[in-house]
């Protein structure tokens, strides 16, 4: 299956589960989004009121609405009609005007039609692992941003939370006391093929995940003229572990499931 076919199938899968995903995230995003993703993006973005922001892969608009609340002039794009319908419905009646558009992030020309040098900032939240090719995003963003603009992304951590982590829970005798030890096992990193997986329990259909090493993830950005000047590895807090399932990220406060970064043009 080629990239175009993978991309089209991905669009169809996201349309099939758009309603489920919208209910999962609601107006402000799920726990994962609220605790890890959004805070790290906002810290790196340092948004100023009045700035023009492009949200690539906006989903049901949870982050777009937050950016608008902070004073951003937001254009939000996604390639799923279903997700955009949810985003528009949740934004209806809001005092903040968000311009939602149907745009495929793998299409450089479609992205460029949003306006050359028209944005102070671009955000791309939990998208890079869901699409078969990411170079077009960086190629277009280098032209969409103003000279002093920044590109902020969040994605699954390529070293820990990609296509192949195996969660484990063990009992250990530590100085005469039985204690629980939780973690993950990683068996592959360099060459991991795309796989279908569920993003949340109960999803109606799985979607493709695309593993990329650090060099692959950032290589396209560097080739497009970006430099990396900010990096965060958010994880849950120790208190999250106290009431969580043993086989969950909430239990693994020492291991970051998310990687967030900020890119600027050279």
Secondary structure, DSSP 8 states (H G I E B T S, - for coil): --HHHHHHHHHHHHHHTHHHHHHHHTTT--HHIIIIIHHHHHHHH---TT-EEEEES-TTSHHHHHHHHTT-EEEEEES-HHHHHHHHHHHTT-SS--EEEE--TT-HHHHHTT-TT-EEEEEEES-TTTSS--HHHHHHHHHHEEEEEEEEEEEE-TTTSSTT-EEEEEEEEETTEEEEEEEEE----SS---EEE-SSTT-SS-EEE----HHHHHHHHHHTTEEEEEEE-----HHHHTTS-TTSGGG-TTS--EEEEEEEE-
